[in-house]
């Protein structure tokens, strides 16, 4: 083979190689773009399907927080005797039972939101226990009065948690 034949061979192969490399990169970029588009459409479709479930979870947790709000809890759960300790235990059992009933909703909520909800629940339980330890409390009816009077001084933790949930829902909807 002489030099002219090699140069002639390179003259034909070099443009074909360059065209092949360019075609490969364009084809590869096109495939990545299509894969990204399909993934985006699938994610959008899944989000549309999961949105009602997430909204329902937020609704259930707002209902939970409203039910454990001491003002509403004390109206719904009346004392069955004058024993303040039995009433304290009964109130806490009602809160824990409500919580356990809604425990599975956490998979649809953000971690921060779930933390706010559990903190509100624990704060309410702590406030009930603290009220029961007061020297003013000598019966279950007096315990109710003390818990309700504490609510007049400060806002219930459930209100703050409901506000947080509302904020998250607004962000979720936008």
VMD Tcl script that builds the backbone (N, CA, C; Angstrom):
set m [mol new atoms 522]
animate dup $m
set s [atomselect $m all]
$s set {name element resname resid chain x y z} {
  {N N UNK 1 A 0.834 -1.171 0.000}
  {CA C UNK 1 A 0.000 0.000 0.000}
  {C C UNK 1 A 0.875 1.230 0.000}
  {N N UNK 2 A 0.554 2.079 -0.837}
  {CA C UNK 2 A 1.350 3.292 -0.861}
  {C C UNK 2 A 0.615 4.399 -0.109}
  {N N UNK 3 A 1.254 5.495 0.043}
  {CA C UNK 3 A 0.761 6.591 0.885}
  {C C UNK 3 A -0.527 7.184 0.350}
  {N N UNK 4 A -0.709 7.241 -0.929}
  {CA C UNK 4 A -1.926 7.821 -1.496}
  {C C UNK 4 A -3.140 6.975 -1.180}
  {N N UNK 5 A -2.942 5.658 -1.204}
  {CA C UNK 5 A -4.054 4.762 -0.880}
  {C C UNK 5 A -4.443 4.912 0.599}
  {N N UNK 6 A -3.440 5.067 1.472}
  {CA C UNK 6 A -3.710 5.233 2.900}
  {C C UNK 6 A -4.428 6.554 3.130}
  {N N UNK 7 A -3.983 7.604 2.459}
  {CA C UNK 7 A -4.614 8.914 2.604}
  {C C UNK 7 A -6.032 8.862 2.046}
  {N N UNK 8 A -6.207 8.176 0.947}
  {CA C UNK 8 A -7.536 8.039 0.357}
  {C C UNK 8 A -8.460 7.237 1.288}
  {N N UNK 9 A -7.922 6.172 1.908}
  {CA C UNK 9 A -8.694 5.371 2.853}
  {C C UNK 9 A -9.083 6.210 4.074}
  {N N UNK 10 A -8.149 7.004 4.575}
  {CA C UNK 10 A -8.438 7.893 5.699}
  {C C UNK 10 A -9.460 8.960 5.309}
  {N N UNK 11 A -9.400 9.425 4.088}
  {CA C UNK 11 A -10.321 10.459 3.617}
  {C C UNK 11 A -11.757 9.935 3.613}
  {N N UNK 12 A -11.938 8.652 3.370}
  {CA C UNK 12 A -13.284 8.071 3.398}
  {C C UNK 12 A -13.704 7.665 4.828}
  {N N UNK 13 A -12.769 7.120 5.595}
  {CA C UNK 13 A -13.115 6.605 6.913}
  {C C UNK 13 A -13.240 7.698 7.979}
  {N N UNK 14 A -12.425 8.697 7.919}
  {CA C UNK 14 A -12.445 9.742 8.932}
  {C C UNK 14 A -13.799 10.471 8.991}
  {N N UNK 15 A -14.357 10.908 7.872}
  {CA C UNK 15 A -15.683 11.534 7.957}
  {C C UNK 15 A -16.757 10.547 8.439}
  {N N UNK 16 A -16.633 9.286 8.045}
  {CA C UNK 16 A -17.611 8.288 8.491}
  {C C UNK 16 A -17.492 8.077 10.003}
  {N N UNK 17 A -16.270 8.020 10.520}
  {CA C UNK 17 A -16.067 7.883 11.956}
  {C C UNK 17 A -16.605 9.106 12.710}
  {N N UNK 18 A -16.314 10.283 12.229}
  {CA C UNK 18 A -16.795 11.511 12.875}
  {C C UNK 18 A -18.323 11.538 12.857}
  {N N UNK 19 A -18.910 11.195 11.723}
  {CA C UNK 19 A -20.375 11.148 11.624}
  {C C UNK 19 A -20.946 10.095 12.579}
  {N N UNK 20 A -20.308 8.959 12.677}
  {CA C UNK 20 A -20.761 7.902 13.580}
  {C C UNK 20 A -20.682 8.332 15.047}
  {N N UNK 21 A -19.594 8.981 15.422}
  {CA C UNK 21 A -19.430 9.450 16.799}
  {C C UNK 21 A -20.481 10.509 17.128}
  {N N UNK 22 A -20.681 11.447 16.221}
  {CA C UNK 22 A -21.689 12.494 16.436}
  {C C UNK 22 A -23.078 11.872 16.526}
  {N N UNK 23 A -23.380 10.918 15.646}
  {CA C UNK 23 A -24.681 10.249 15.679}
  {C C UNK 23 A -24.866 9.498 17.005}
  {N N UNK 24 A -23.806 8.861 17.488}
  {CA C UNK 24 A -23.875 8.142 18.759}
  {C C UNK 24 A -24.212 9.093 19.906}
  {N N UNK 25 A -23.513 10.232 19.962}
  {CA C UNK 25 A -23.773 11.192 21.043}
  {C C UNK 25 A -25.178 11.786 20.959}
  {N N UNK 26 A -25.628 12.110 19.738}
  {CA C UNK 26 A -26.990 12.631 19.591}
  {C C UNK 26 A -28.029 11.571 19.967}
  {N N UNK 27 A -27.806 10.346 19.537}
  {CA C UNK 27 A -28.730 9.266 19.858}
  {C C UNK 27 A -28.752 9.006 21.370}
  {N N UNK 28 A -27.574 9.003 21.982}
  {CA C UNK 28 A -27.478 8.795 23.423}
  {C C UNK 28 A -28.173 9.935 24.179}
  {N N UNK 29 A -27.980 11.173 23.757}
  {CA C UNK 29 A -28.632 12.330 24.393}
  {C C UNK 29 A -30.148 12.240 24.222}
  {N N UNK 30 A -30.580 11.804 23.041}
  {CA C UNK 30 A -32.012 11.652 22.787}
  {C C UNK 30 A -32.622 10.580 23.701}
  {N N UNK 31 A -31.937 9.452 23.861}
  {CA C UNK 31 A -32.429 8.394 24.739}
  {C C UNK 31 A -32.512 8.869 26.191}
  {N N UNK 32 A -31.502 9.593 26.652}
  {CA C UNK 32 A -31.527 10.120 28.024}
  {C C UNK 32 A -32.676 11.108 28.191}
  {N N UNK 33 A -32.877 11.929 27.193}
  {CA C UNK 33 A -33.966 12.907 27.248}
  {C C UNK 33 A -35.324 12.195 27.288}
  {N N UNK 34 A -35.499 11.193 26.469}
  {CA C UNK 34 A -36.755 10.434 26.454}
  {C C UNK 34 A -36.974 9.693 27.769}
  {N N UNK 35 A -35.910 9.135 28.314}
  {CA C UNK 35 A -36.019 8.446 29.596}
  {C C UNK 35 A -36.406 9.438 30.702}
  {N N UNK 36 A -35.801 10.599 30.695}
  {CA C UNK 36 A -36.147 11.638 31.664}
  {C C UNK 36 A -37.578 12.107 31.505}
  {N N UNK 37 A -38.018 12.251 30.266}
  {CA C UNK 37 A -39.401 12.668 30.003}
  {C C UNK 37 A -40.382 11.609 30.494}
  {N N UNK 38 A -40.101 10.336 30.204}
  {CA C UNK 38 A -40.970 9.254 30.676}
  {C C UNK 38 A -40.994 9.184 32.194}
  {N N UNK 39 A -39.841 9.358 32.819}
  {CA C UNK 39 A -39.765 9.336 34.281}
  {C C UNK 39 A -40.564 10.502 34.866}
  {N N UNK 40 A -40.460 11.674 34.245}
  {CA C UNK 40 A -41.209 12.840 34.710}
  {C C UNK 40 A -42.719 12.604 34.587}
  {N N UNK 41 A -43.148 12.070 33.451}
  {CA C UNK 41 A -44.578 11.806 33.258}
  {C C UNK 41 A -45.089 10.753 34.242}
  {N N UNK 42 A -44.293 9.725 34.489}
  {CA C UNK 42 A -44.677 8.692 35.442}
  {C C UNK 42 A -44.757 9.267 36.854}
  {N N UNK 43 A -43.771 10.085 37.208}
  {CA C UNK 43 A -43.772 10.711 38.531}
  {C C UNK 43 A -44.964 11.651 38.680}
  {N N UNK 44 A -45.277 12.381 37.652}
  {CA C UNK 44 A -46.422 13.294 37.686}
  {C C UNK 44 A -47.722 12.505 37.854}
  {N N UNK 45 A -47.838 11.382 37.137}
  {CA C UNK 45 A -49.028 10.547 37.241}
  {C C UNK 45 A -49.156 9.939 38.634}
  {N N UNK 46 A -48.037 9.462 39.185}
  {CA C UNK 46 A -48.056 8.903 40.536}
  {C C UNK 46 A -48.401 9.971 41.568}
  {N N UNK 47 A -47.905 11.165 41.347}
  {CA C UNK 47 A -48.200 12.254 42.265}
  {C C UNK 47 A -49.688 12.600 42.226}
  {N N UNK 48 A -50.270 12.574 41.058}
  {CA C UNK 48 A -51.696 12.852 40.935}
  {C C UNK 48 A -52.526 11.773 41.628}
  {N N UNK 49 A -52.048 10.526 41.574}
  {CA C UNK 49 A -52.756 9.435 42.231}
  {C C UNK 49 A -52.569 9.473 43.741}
  {N N UNK 50 A -51.385 9.896 44.205}
  {CA C UNK 50 A -51.117 9.888 45.645}
  {C C UNK 50 A -51.599 11.157 46.342}
  {N N UNK 51 A -51.848 12.209 45.601}
  {CA C UNK 51 A -52.283 13.462 46.220}
  {C C UNK 51 A -53.563 13.302 47.045}
  {N N UNK 52 A -54.594 12.624 46.531}
  {CA C UNK 52 A -55.789 12.442 47.369}
  {C C UNK 52 A -55.500 11.665 48.663}
  {N N UNK 53 A -54.619 10.680 48.589}
  {CA C UNK 53 A -54.267 9.918 49.794}
  {C C UNK 53 A -53.536 10.797 50.801}
  {N N UNK 54 A -52.627 11.620 50.305}
  {CA C UNK 54 A -51.891 12.516 51.201}
  {C C UNK 54 A -52.830 13.536 51.822}
  {N N UNK 55 A -53.727 14.090 51.030}
  {CA C UNK 55 A -54.675 15.061 51.569}
  {C C UNK 55 A -55.582 14.418 52.617}
  {N N UNK 56 A -55.985 13.191 52.362}
  {CA C UNK 56 A -56.815 12.470 53.328}
  {C C UNK 56 A -56.037 12.248 54.635}
  {N N UNK 57 A -54.744 11.964 54.530}
  {CA C UNK 57 A -53.929 11.781 55.731}
  {C C UNK 57 A -53.846 13.086 56.531}
  {N N UNK 58 A -53.680 14.190 55.827}
  {CA C UNK 58 A -53.653 15.484 56.515}
  {C C UNK 58 A -55.003 15.769 57.173}
  {N N UNK 59 A -56.076 15.439 56.489}
  {CA C UNK 59 A -57.413 15.628 57.072}
  {C C UNK 59 A -57.575 14.792 58.339}
  {N N UNK 60 A -57.142 13.543 58.273}
  {CA C UNK 60 A -57.262 12.659 59.436}
  {C C UNK 60 A -56.445 13.173 60.610}
  {N N UNK 61 A -55.272 13.710 60.324}
  {CA C UNK 61 A -54.433 14.201 61.411}
  {C C UNK 61 A -54.984 15.503 62.005}
  {N N UNK 62 A -55.611 16.331 61.188}
  {CA C UNK 62 A -56.274 17.520 61.729}
  {C C UNK 62 A -57.429 17.084 62.633}
  {N N UNK 63 A -58.182 16.093 62.192}
  {CA C UNK 63 A -59.264 15.562 63.023}
  {C C UNK 63 A -58.716 15.002 64.335}
  {N N UNK 64 A -57.614 14.272 64.251}
  {CA C UNK 64 A -56.971 13.748 65.463}
  {C C UNK 64 A -56.601 14.881 66.413}
  {N N UNK 65 A -55.956 15.916 65.872}
  {CA C UNK 65 A -55.532 17.035 66.718}
  {C C UNK 65 A -56.723 17.771 67.319}
  {N N UNK 66 A -57.791 17.863 66.571}
  {CA C UNK 66 A -59.000 18.491 67.108}
  {C C UNK 66 A -59.622 17.636 68.209}
  {N N UNK 67 A -59.575 16.326 68.041}
  {CA C UNK 67 A -60.176 15.440 69.043}
  {C C UNK 67 A -59.361 15.400 70.339}
  {N N UNK 68 A -58.032 15.598 70.239}
  {CA C UNK 68 A -57.224 15.581 71.465}
  {C C UNK 68 A -57.034 16.978 72.046}
  {N N UNK 69 A -57.576 17.985 71.394}
  {CA C UNK 69 A -57.550 19.332 71.949}
  {C C UNK 69 A -58.258 19.266 73.306}
  {N N UNK 70 A -57.589 19.668 74.377}
  {CA C UNK 70 A -58.175 19.492 75.715}
  {C C UNK 70 A -59.576 20.077 75.865}
  {N N UNK 71 A -59.849 21.205 75.238}
  {CA C UNK 71 A -61.184 21.808 75.367}
  {C C UNK 71 A -62.255 20.867 74.820}
  {N N UNK 72 A -61.973 20.207 73.732}
  {CA C UNK 72 A -62.944 19.293 73.129}
  {C C UNK 72 A -62.887 17.909 73.770}
  {N N UNK 73 A -61.689 17.501 74.172}
  {CA C UNK 73 A -61.517 16.200 74.813}
  {C C UNK 73 A -62.273 16.147 76.143}
  {N N UNK 74 A -62.185 17.203 76.921}
  {CA C UNK 74 A -62.838 17.216 78.230}
  {C C UNK 74 A -64.355 17.254 78.119}
  {N N UNK 75 A -64.863 17.822 77.037}
  {CA C UNK 75 A -66.314 17.813 76.816}
  {C C UNK 75 A -66.773 16.419 76.410}
  {N N UNK 76 A -65.980 15.779 75.565}
  {CA C UNK 76 A -66.344 14.463 75.056}
  {C C UNK 76 A -66.135 13.360 76.087}
  {N N UNK 77 A -65.082 13.460 76.885}
  {CA C UNK 77 A -64.729 12.418 77.848}
  {C C UNK 77 A -64.999 12.957 79.255}
  {N N UNK 78 A -66.118 12.562 79.793}
  {CA C UNK 78 A -66.501 13.032 81.129}
  {C C UNK 78 A -65.998 12.059 82.186}
  {N N UNK 79 A -65.764 12.576 83.393}
  {CA C UNK 79 A -65.290 11.684 84.457}
  {C C UNK 79 A -66.370 10.695 84.880}
  {N N UNK 80 A -65.949 9.497 85.196}
  {CA C UNK 80 A -66.895 8.463 85.629}
  {C C UNK 80 A -66.878 8.298 87.143}
  {N N UNK 81 A -65.945 8.984 87.816}
  {CA C UNK 81 A -65.894 8.985 89.283}
  {C C UNK 81 A -65.177 10.256 89.736}
  {N N UNK 82 A -65.003 10.422 91.029}
  {CA C UNK 82 A -64.296 11.587 91.555}
  {C C UNK 82 A -62.780 11.384 91.621}
  {N N UNK 83 A -62.311 10.191 91.311}
  {CA C UNK 83 A -60.879 9.879 91.388}
  {C C UNK 83 A -60.121 10.615 90.283}
  {N N UNK 84 A -59.293 11.566 90.669}
  {CA C UNK 84 A -58.556 12.380 89.695}
  {C C UNK 84 A -57.518 11.565 88.929}
  {N N UNK 85 A -56.882 10.607 89.603}
  {CA C UNK 85 A -55.869 9.779 88.936}
  {C C UNK 85 A -56.498 8.863 87.889}
  {N N UNK 86 A -57.660 8.322 88.193}
  {CA C UNK 86 A -58.355 7.469 87.224}
  {C C UNK 86 A -58.780 8.291 86.007}
  {N N UNK 87 A -59.227 9.519 86.257}
  {CA C UNK 87 A -59.633 10.384 85.142}
  {C C UNK 87 A -58.433 10.784 84.300}
  {N N UNK 88 A -57.315 11.082 84.943}
  {CA C UNK 88 A -56.080 11.408 84.204}
  {C C UNK 88 A -55.692 10.237 83.311}
  {N N UNK 89 A -55.692 9.042 83.869}
  {CA C UNK 89 A -55.341 7.837 83.111}
  {C C UNK 89 A -56.311 7.622 81.958}
  {N N UNK 90 A -57.580 7.848 82.212}
  {CA C UNK 90 A -58.601 7.663 81.175}
  {C C UNK 90 A -58.409 8.671 80.042}
  {N N UNK 91 A -58.125 9.921 80.372}
  {CA C UNK 91 A -57.885 10.935 79.333}
  {C C UNK 91 A -56.666 10.576 78.481}
  {N N UNK 92 A -55.606 10.168 79.140}
  {CA C UNK 92 A -54.379 9.805 78.415}
  {C C UNK 92 A -54.621 8.574 77.547}
  {N N UNK 93 A -55.390 7.624 78.043}
  {CA C UNK 93 A -55.719 6.442 77.238}
  {C C UNK 93 A -56.512 6.835 75.996}
  {N N UNK 94 A -57.422 7.776 76.143}
  {CA C UNK 94 A -58.212 8.231 74.997}
  {C C UNK 94 A -57.305 8.869 73.939}
  {N N UNK 95 A -56.348 9.680 74.394}
  {CA C UNK 95 A -55.413 10.326 73.463}
  {C C UNK 95 A -54.555 9.274 72.773}
  {N N UNK 96 A -54.021 8.347 73.534}
  {CA C UNK 96 A -53.172 7.290 72.953}
  {C C UNK 96 A -53.955 6.405 71.991}
  {N N UNK 97 A -55.205 6.132 72.324}
  {CA C UNK 97 A -56.039 5.310 71.448}
  {C C UNK 97 A -56.290 6.029 70.120}
  {N N UNK 98 A -56.593 7.315 70.192}
  {CA C UNK 98 A -56.781 8.109 68.972}
  {C C UNK 98 A -55.496 8.110 68.140}
  {N N UNK 99 A -54.360 8.264 68.823}
  {CA C UNK 99 A -53.074 8.303 68.137}
  {C C UNK 99 A -52.791 6.984 67.433}
  {N N UNK 100 A -53.000 5.891 68.131}
  {CA C UNK 100 A -52.759 4.568 67.543}
  {C C UNK 100 A -53.683 4.309 66.365}
  {N N UNK 101 A -54.886 4.840 66.432}
  {CA C UNK 101 A -55.839 4.668 65.339}
  {C C UNK 101 A -55.346 5.364 64.065}
  {N N UNK 102 A -54.580 6.438 64.214}
  {CA C UNK 102 A -54.099 7.221 63.071}
  {C C UNK 102 A -52.615 7.031 62.798}
  {N N UNK 103 A -52.013 6.059 63.416}
  {CA C UNK 103 A -50.570 5.846 63.320}
  {C C UNK 103 A -50.083 5.617 61.890}
  {N N UNK 104 A -50.864 4.942 61.090}
  {CA C UNK 104 A -50.428 4.623 59.723}
  {C C UNK 104 A -50.399 5.833 58.807}
  {N N UNK 105 A -51.008 6.922 59.209}
  {CA C UNK 105 A -51.046 8.116 58.363}
  {C C UNK 105 A -49.669 8.745 58.193}
  {N N UNK 106 A -48.731 8.372 59.061}
  {CA C UNK 106 A -47.410 8.982 59.007}
  {C C UNK 106 A -46.681 8.703 57.699}
  {N N UNK 107 A -47.049 7.634 56.991}
  {CA C UNK 107 A -46.348 7.348 55.735}
  {C C UNK 107 A -46.679 8.367 54.652}
  {N N UNK 108 A -47.773 9.103 54.809}
  {CA C UNK 108 A -48.163 10.104 53.824}
  {C C UNK 108 A -47.730 11.510 54.212}
  {N N UNK 109 A -47.184 11.673 55.425}
  {CA C UNK 109 A -46.806 12.986 55.932}
  {C C UNK 109 A -45.296 13.141 55.909}
  {N N UNK 110 A -44.855 14.390 55.930}
  {CA C UNK 110 A -43.418 14.630 56.015}
  {C C UNK 110 A -42.935 14.312 57.429}
  {N N UNK 111 A -41.658 14.097 57.549}
  {CA C UNK 111 A -41.066 13.786 58.854}
  {C C UNK 111 A -41.270 14.941 59.833}
  {N N UNK 112 A -41.094 16.166 59.357}
  {CA C UNK 112 A -41.290 17.332 60.225}
  {C C UNK 112 A -42.734 17.423 60.706}
  {N N UNK 113 A -43.661 17.157 59.820}
  {CA C UNK 113 A -45.074 17.220 60.170}
  {C C UNK 113 A -45.408 16.167 61.232}
  {N N UNK 114 A -44.904 14.968 61.064}
  {CA C UNK 114 A -45.170 13.907 62.030}
  {C C UNK 114 A -44.565 14.265 63.386}
  {N N UNK 115 A -43.399 14.875 63.372}
  {CA C UNK 115 A -42.753 15.302 64.614}
  {C C UNK 115 A -43.600 16.353 65.324}
  {N N UNK 116 A -44.156 17.286 64.575}
  {CA C UNK 116 A -45.014 18.320 65.157}
  {C C UNK 116 A -46.253 17.682 65.797}
  {N N UNK 117 A -46.831 16.708 65.121}
  {CA C UNK 117 A -48.035 16.041 65.637}
  {C C UNK 117 A -47.726 15.277 66.921}
  {N N UNK 118 A -46.657 14.505 66.924}
  {CA C UNK 118 A -46.321 13.736 68.132}
  {C C UNK 118 A -45.915 14.662 69.282}
  {N N UNK 119 A -45.270 15.762 68.956}
  {CA C UNK 119 A -44.912 16.731 69.995}
  {C C UNK 119 A -46.164 17.352 70.603}
  {N N UNK 120 A -47.139 17.679 69.768}
  {CA C UNK 120 A -48.399 18.232 70.272}
  {C C UNK 120 A -49.105 17.224 71.177}
  {N N UNK 121 A -49.154 15.980 70.744}
  {CA C UNK 121 A -49.787 14.926 71.553}
  {C C UNK 121 A -49.084 14.787 72.894}
  {N N UNK 122 A -47.767 14.711 72.866}
  {CA C UNK 122 A -47.003 14.546 74.106}
  {C C UNK 122 A -47.132 15.766 75.014}
  {N N UNK 123 A -47.219 16.944 74.438}
  {CA C UNK 123 A -47.387 18.165 75.231}
  {C C UNK 123 A -48.743 18.178 75.930}
  {N N UNK 124 A -49.761 17.754 75.236}
  {CA C UNK 124 A -51.097 17.697 75.837}
  {C C UNK 124 A -51.119 16.700 76.989}
  {N N UNK 125 A -50.512 15.543 76.772}
  {CA C UNK 125 A -50.437 14.532 77.843}
  {C C UNK 125 A -49.655 15.087 79.033}
  {N N UNK 126 A -48.562 15.768 78.748}
  {CA C UNK 126 A -47.747 16.353 79.817}
  {C C UNK 126 A -48.527 17.409 80.584}
  {N N UNK 127 A -49.305 18.216 79.868}
  {CA C UNK 127 A -50.124 19.246 80.527}
  {C C UNK 127 A -51.190 18.613 81.426}
  {N N UNK 128 A -51.773 17.507 80.981}
  {CA C UNK 128 A -52.770 16.805 81.809}
  {C C UNK 128 A -52.105 16.276 83.081}
  {N N UNK 129 A -50.937 15.668 82.933}
  {CA C UNK 129 A -50.224 15.139 84.106}
  {C C UNK 129 A -49.820 16.264 85.058}
  {N N UNK 130 A -49.342 17.355 84.483}
  {CA C UNK 130 A -48.922 18.493 85.298}
  {C C UNK 130 A -50.116 19.082 86.058}
  {N N UNK 131 A -51.249 19.183 85.373}
  {CA C UNK 131 A -52.453 19.709 86.027}
  {C C UNK 131 A -52.902 18.799 87.159}
  {N N UNK 132 A -52.767 17.498 86.978}
  {CA C UNK 132 A -53.184 16.547 88.011}
  {C C UNK 132 A -52.293 16.647 89.248}
  {N N UNK 133 A -51.049 17.072 89.083}
  {CA C UNK 133 A -50.129 17.187 90.218}
  {C C UNK 133 A -50.339 18.480 91.000}
  {N N UNK 134 A -51.163 19.356 90.475}
  {CA C UNK 134 A -51.406 20.628 91.160}
  {C C UNK 134 A -52.067 20.398 92.513}
  {N N UNK 135 A -51.735 21.263 93.456}
  {CA C UNK 135 A -52.300 21.139 94.800}
  {C C UNK 135 A -53.788 21.497 94.819}
  {N N UNK 136 A -54.212 22.267 93.829}
  {CA C UNK 136 A -55.623 22.678 93.748}
  {C C UNK 136 A -56.542 21.524 93.363}
  {N N UNK 137 A -55.979 20.505 92.748}
  {CA C UNK 137 A -56.781 19.399 92.210}
  {C C UNK 137 A -56.982 18.333 93.272}
  {N N UNK 138 A -58.250 18.101 93.609}
  {CA C UNK 138 A -58.561 17.038 94.572}
  {C C UNK 138 A -59.624 16.074 94.050}
  {N N UNK 139 A -60.187 16.379 92.866}
  {CA C UNK 139 A -61.184 15.483 92.263}
  {C C UNK 139 A -61.074 15.568 90.742}
  {N N UNK 140 A -61.762 14.665 90.081}
  {CA C UNK 140 A -61.733 14.662 88.620}
  {C C UNK 140 A -62.385 15.914 88.046}
  {N N UNK 141 A -63.409 16.416 88.697}
  {CA C UNK 141 A -64.077 17.632 88.215}
  {C C UNK 141 A -63.171 18.850 88.364}
  {N N UNK 142 A -62.410 18.881 89.440}
  {CA C UNK 142 A -61.455 19.973 89.644}
  {C C UNK 142 A -60.326 19.872 88.613}
  {N N UNK 143 A -59.940 18.652 88.259}
  {CA C UNK 143 A -58.917 18.451 87.229}
  {C C UNK 143 A -59.383 19.043 85.907}
  {N N UNK 144 A -60.622 18.814 85.558}
  {CA C UNK 144 A -61.184 19.393 84.330}
  {C C UNK 144 A -61.095 20.917 84.374}
  {N N UNK 145 A -61.461 21.492 85.504}
  {CA C UNK 145 A -61.435 22.948 85.643}
  {C C UNK 145 A -60.022 23.493 85.495}
  {N N UNK 146 A -59.061 22.843 86.109}
  {CA C UNK 146 A -57.674 23.312 86.049}
  {C C UNK 146 A -57.136 23.213 84.619}
  {N N UNK 147 A -57.427 22.114 83.943}
  {CA C UNK 147 A -56.962 21.956 82.556}
  {C C UNK 147 A -57.579 23.035 81.673}
  {N N UNK 148 A -58.860 23.284 81.828}
  {CA C UNK 148 A -59.532 24.308 81.029}
  {C C UNK 148 A -59.034 25.712 81.370}
  {N N UNK 149 A -58.756 25.983 82.632}
  {CA C UNK 149 A -58.241 27.306 82.992}
  {C C UNK 149 A -56.826 27.509 82.451}
  {N N UNK 150 A -56.047 26.429 82.371}
  {CA C UNK 150 A -54.716 26.532 81.756}
  {C C UNK 150 A -54.826 26.883 80.279}
  {N N UNK 151 A -55.883 26.411 79.631}
  {CA C UNK 151 A -56.083 26.724 78.213}
  {C C UNK 151 A -56.419 28.196 78.007}
  {N N UNK 152 A -56.988 28.835 79.009}
  {CA C UNK 152 A -57.287 30.255 78.901}
  {C C UNK 152 A -56.004 31.074 78.916}
  {N N UNK 153 A -54.997 30.588 79.634}
  {CA C UNK 153 A -53.722 31.296 79.731}
  {C C UNK 153 A -52.851 31.119 78.498}
  {N N UNK 154 A -52.888 29.947 77.914}
  {CA C UNK 154 A -52.032 29.674 76.747}
  {C C UNK 154 A -52.781 28.828 75.731}
  {N N UNK 155 A -52.291 28.880 74.522}
  {CA C UNK 155 A -52.928 28.159 73.422}
  {C C UNK 155 A -52.594 26.672 73.500}
  {N N UNK 156 A -53.531 25.850 73.100}
  {CA C UNK 156 A -53.328 24.403 73.092}
  {C C UNK 156 A -52.281 24.025 72.039}
  {N N UNK 157 A -51.419 23.047 72.339}
  {CA C UNK 157 A -50.435 22.595 71.344}
  {C C UNK 157 A -51.082 22.084 70.057}
  {N N UNK 158 A -52.313 21.622 70.157}
  {CA C UNK 158 A -52.971 21.107 68.949}
  {C C UNK 158 A -53.257 22.231 67.949}
  {N N UNK 159 A -53.514 23.430 68.425}
  {CA C UNK 159 A -53.733 24.554 67.503}
  {C C UNK 159 A -52.479 24.867 66.686}
  {N N UNK 160 A -51.334 24.863 67.367}
  {CA C UNK 160 A -50.072 25.116 66.659}
  {C C UNK 160 A -49.808 24.016 65.629}
  {N N UNK 161 A -50.098 22.781 65.989}
  {CA C UNK 161 A -49.882 21.660 65.063}
  {C C UNK 161 A -50.831 21.751 63.870}
  {N N UNK 162 A -52.083 22.129 64.104}
  {CA C UNK 162 A -53.043 22.280 63.000}
  {C C UNK 162 A -52.576 23.391 62.057}
  {N N UNK 163 A -52.056 24.472 62.610}
  {CA C UNK 163 A -51.537 25.557 61.769}
  {C C UNK 163 A -50.385 25.060 60.901}
  {N N UNK 164 A -49.517 24.251 61.478}
  {CA C UNK 164 A -48.404 23.691 60.714}
  {C C UNK 164 A -48.913 22.787 59.593}
  {N N UNK 165 A -49.913 21.964 59.889}
  {CA C UNK 165 A -50.490 21.091 58.868}
  {C C UNK 165 A -51.111 21.895 57.740}
  {N N UNK 166 A -51.803 22.953 58.072}
  {CA C UNK 166 A -52.411 23.801 57.042}
  {C C UNK 166 A -51.344 24.390 56.127}
  {N N UNK 167 A -50.235 24.814 56.723}
  {CA C UNK 167 A -49.134 25.367 55.933}
  {C C UNK 167 A -48.578 24.315 54.984}
  {N N UNK 168 A -48.421 23.103 55.475}
  {CA C UNK 168 A -47.889 22.025 54.617}
  {C C UNK 168 A -48.854 21.699 53.473}
  {N N UNK 169 A -50.145 21.719 53.747}
  {CA C UNK 169 A -51.125 21.428 52.709}
  {C C UNK 169 A -51.089 22.509 51.635}
  {N N UNK 170 A -50.949 23.745 52.045}
  {CA C UNK 170 A -50.853 24.847 51.069}
  {C C UNK 170 A -49.648 24.640 50.167}
  {N N UNK 171 A -48.509 24.259 50.755}
  {CA C UNK 171 A -47.309 23.998 49.967}
  {C C UNK 171 A -47.534 22.786 49.060}
  {N N UNK 172 A -48.187 21.778 49.565}
  {CA C UNK 172 A -48.458 20.565 48.797}
  {C C UNK 172 A -49.349 20.856 47.583}
  {N N UNK 173 A -50.275 21.742 47.762}
  {CA C UNK 173 A -51.228 22.047 46.684}
  {C C UNK 173 A -50.619 22.961 45.611}
  {N N UNK 174 A -49.575 23.683 45.958}
  {CA C UNK 174 A -49.012 24.616 44.962}
  {C C UNK 174 A -47.972 23.974 44.094}
}
mol reanalyze $m
mol bondsrecalc $m
mol representation Tube
mol addrep $m
